[in-house]
């Protein structure tokens, strides 16, 4: 049985449940077109392990690991369009957050503070964050220290609790948290927005046939447009898809190179 994994946006709980319901509807429709689609998402496989599985029928990755490691190993299905602040069609930014009591009013005010990142392979929590900070770095440094939290929600918690002073949070994650877990973001505020880049693409294995890829794209658009799924898609803030290609995602690799040109190849 092919693998389906959607593990990038699975919190708070209403998002997790809506994601399961979305896949159920999408999987039913795919089977109606003759594809061997699983009846449920596989929640036992690590999100980044699923990306490399040759039996991956449908998944979602981050754009930064896509340009770093996945090009040629997976195929782009489509990029989701979310209806949340910070999103512009298939493009989205990160919100640079500080504690609500912080006196910082500009990026330069963050110099010497303690940063939290979710992990270095993240576009929203690292690549876009680094791009925003790189022009302000001096001799390759900007922050006094950096902690790795393992996830955006943990980074929000670190800034809220005072364990860190600043973090960059994917605008979709921030919007979902604000809608369904507002207490979690009550002690932080948005200081700035990063530049926008293409969002987290839906992907399929490189072994998926061209015919099945077309069915995936058609079925995905039909499922999002199904009035009976309106409540589920509203919970997910999912309003459509856009067909982006490698040339669009190359912009994220260019941010990587641009940071290096500024002498700031890593967040430090």
QUIMO-V252999 format. One record per residue. RES is the residue in one letter. OMEGA is omega in whole degrees, 0 to 359 (NA if undefined). NEAR is the number of other ideal C-beta (glycine too) atoms within 8 Angstrom. Layout:
# QUIMO-V252999
{{RES	OMEGA	NEAR} {RES	OMEGA	NEAR}}
This chain:
# QUIMO-V252999
{{X	178	5} {X	184	9} {X	170	13} {X	183	14} {X	176	14} {X	189	13} {X	183	9} {X	178	9} {X	183	12} {X	176	8} {X	357	10} {X	186	9} {X	178	7} {X	178	8} {X	179	14} {X	181	10} {X	179	8} {X	178	11} {X	177	13} {X	180	10} {X	179	10} {X	180	15} {X	180	13} {X	179	10} {X	180	13} {X	179	13} {X	177	13} {X	182	8} {X	178	11} {X	178	13} {X	176	10} {X	177	6} {X	175	9} {X	179	5} {X	179	10} {X	184	6} {X	179	12} {X	181	11} {X	181	5} {X	175	9} {X	173	10} {X	182	10} {X	179	6} {X	181	3} {X	178	10} {X	185	6} {X	183	9} {X	172	8} {X	181	8} {X	183	14} {X	188	14} {X	183	7} {X	180	10} {X	179	6} {X	181	8} {X	175	15} {X	184	16} {X	179	14} {X	177	15} {X	179	12} {X	175	13} {X	184	11} {X	182	14} {X	174	13} {X	176	13} {X	183	16} {X	181	12} {X	192	9} {X	194	6} {X	180	13} {X	183	9} {X	180	4} {X	175	8} {X	174	14} {X	175	9} {X	174	14} {X	179	12} {X	175	13} {X	181	14} {X	175	12} {X	181	12} {X	181	13} {X	181	7} {X	176	10} {X	182	5} {X	179	13} {X	177	13} {X	188	5} {X	180	6} {X	182	11} {X	180	10} {X	180	15} {X	167	12} {X	174	15} {X	174	13} {X	186	16} {X	173	15} {X	175	13} {X	182	11} {X	181	8} {X	182	4} {X	178	9} {X	182	5} {X	179	11} {X	179	5} {X	178	8} {X	181	10} {X	178	6} {X	182	8} {X	181	18} {X	178	8} {X	179	5} {X	181	10} {X	182	12} {X	172	15} {X	173	16} {X	175	17} {X	173	14} {X	187	9} {X	179	8} {X	185	9} {X	173	12} {X	186	12} {X	184	16} {X	182	16} {X	186	16} {X	179	13} {X	177	16} {X	180	17} {X	179	13} {X	180	12} {X	186	12} {X	188	14} {X	181	11} {X	182	5} {X	184	10} {X	178	12} {X	181	6} {X	175	5} {X	181	8} {X	175	7} {X	182	11} {X	176	15} {X	179	5} {X	180	6} {X	174	10} {X	177	11} {X	187	9} {X	181	13} {X	180	6} {X	182	7} {X	180	12} {X	177	10} {X	177	11} {X	175	17} {X	181	16} {X	180	11} {X	179	13} {X	180	18} {X	183	12} {X	183	7} {X	178	6} {X	174	9} {X	182	13} {X	188	11} {X	175	16} {X	175	17} {X	186	16} {X	174	14} {X	187	10} {X	177	16} {X	176	15} {X	181	12} {X	180	16} {X	177	13} {X	180	15} {X	179	15} {X	181	9} {X	192	7} {X	178	10} {X	190	10} {X	179	9} {X	182	5} {X	182	10} {X	184	13} {X	185	8} {X	178	8} {X	175	12} {X	179	8} {X	178	9} {X	185	13} {X	173	9} {X	174	9} {X	169	13} {X	179	8} {X	175	8} {X	180	14} {X	186	12} {X	188	13} {X	187	11} {X	165	15} {X	186	14} {X	172	15} {X	181	14} {X	174	11} {X	181	8} {X	178	5} {X	183	10} {X	178	6} {X	178	5} {X	181	6} {X	176	10} {X	177	12} {X	178	8} {X	178	12} {X	182	16} {X	180	12} {X	183	9} {X	178	12} {X	179	13} {X	180	11} {X	181	9} {X	179	12} {X	181	12} {X	182	7} {X	180	9} {X	180	5} {X	177	5} {X	184	12} {X	181	8} {X	179	6} {X	181	11} {X	176	12} {X	177	7} {X	180	9} {X	187	12} {X	183	13} {X	186	11} {X	179	8} {X	177	9} {X	175	13} {X	180	9} {X	178	8} {X	181	11} {X	180	7} {X	183	7} {X	177	5} {X	182	8} {X	177	16} {X	178	9} {X	180	9} {X	175	15} {X	179	10} {X	176	8} {X	176	14} {X	181	12} {X	181	8} {X	177	10} {X	178	12} {X	178	9} {X	176	6} {X	182	9} {X	182	8} {X	184	14} {X	181	6} {X	178	6} {X	178	13} {X	NA	8}}
